Amino acid sequence: MDNAISALDKIISERKDGNPSTSYVAQLHNEGLNKILEKISEETTEVILAAKENTATEKPENVIKEIADLWFHSIVLLHHLNASA
């Protein structure tokens, strides 16, 4: 998993200063800190809801997907703050 996170970190770094009309990462950076934090808040809520749903359905796929989204946006935040690994 460490390789996947390192690869994602590299891609986000490469796209940070790209064209906001063609790169979601660049769009988030262009929209600023509040937009990135809004996305993290949204993804956190989705992780919680997916985890609660998983206890009823025992289908972890949604939890995994939502956690991946949260990690992605968290790495975007680290880059925005110039605090990436």
Protein Blocks (a to p, Z undefined) as FASTA:
>chain_A
ZZmmmmmmmmmmmmmmmcfklomklmmmmnommlmmmmmmmmmmmmmmmmmmmmmnopak
lmmmmmmmmmmmmmmmmmmnopaZZ
